[in-house]
Amino acid sequence: MPRTHISSTELKRGFKESPMLKIISGITNFDAASVERVAKAAGKGGADFVDVACDPALVRLAFDVSGLPICVSSVDPELFPSAMDAGAAMIEIGNFDAFYSQGLIFDAFKVLSLARDTRKLLPDVFLSVTVPHILPLDQQAQLALDLVELDVDLIQTEGGTSAKPFSSGSLGLIEKAAPTLAACHTISKTFLSEQINVPILCASGLSSVTVPMAIASGASGVGIGSAVNRLTDYLSMVAVVREIKEALGCLKIPVFE
């Protein structure tokens, strides 16, 4: 069994016990040196797991330098099995922010198709799926419900690329996070009304200012990408990870029955 392996049961329990912090190196980032810096900083800063592009070599590298469970992200289900064989602990369809500038659009039908194909390939693996922020909020909530019907283990939100903050400082950070926070709140409220206990990971555009808002909006964890991976100084990266972790440390998350 790969050293990076952690069971779906353990992952689900982790999301129920305390807010989880995922550090994201980037779904299109195949630069080994960059991934190594991000993963190493994630481990040193106290993150719970690392999200890397779906490549077996990056899975092994990220684990070796971080010691953390590894999530792999892709929009091609056929790539997931080899990454799992390399030791990935979980898989993520999305997030899709990196593809919008290329003109690639992921609608609800496409996301459901990807999830369905992935479940056929890997029926027992912990599966996270991003809900595209290009959908209206009510459609995001409906897609999340449909994904739960496909036995998806974790719903992830996004929205950082669509945000257009007008202010500086804390207000600007809140404006940047508004789309993903709104999606998280809407999906969480829908899940509550339907008595669904699938956790939500709020990601894209978050900072230490806004991660408490993500938890208050119903998230069981947060995903942090550009706040860390855009940096080039290792010590600064570690400091940001620790700052985010501390912002989550005194918070409680929704308790699932």
Secondary structure, DSSP 8 states (H G I E B T S, - for coil): --TT---HHHHHHHHHHS-EEEEE--TT---HHHHHHHHHHHHHHT-SEEEEES-HHHHHHHHHHH-S-EEEEES-GGGHHHHHHTT-SEEEE---HHHHTTT----HHHHHHHHHHHHHH-TTSEEEEE--TTS-HHHHHHHHHHHHHTT-SEEEE--TTT----S-HHHHHHHHHHHHHHHHHHHHHHHHHHT----EEEESS--TTTHHHHHHTT-SEEEE-HHHHT---HHHHHHHHHHHHHHHHT-------
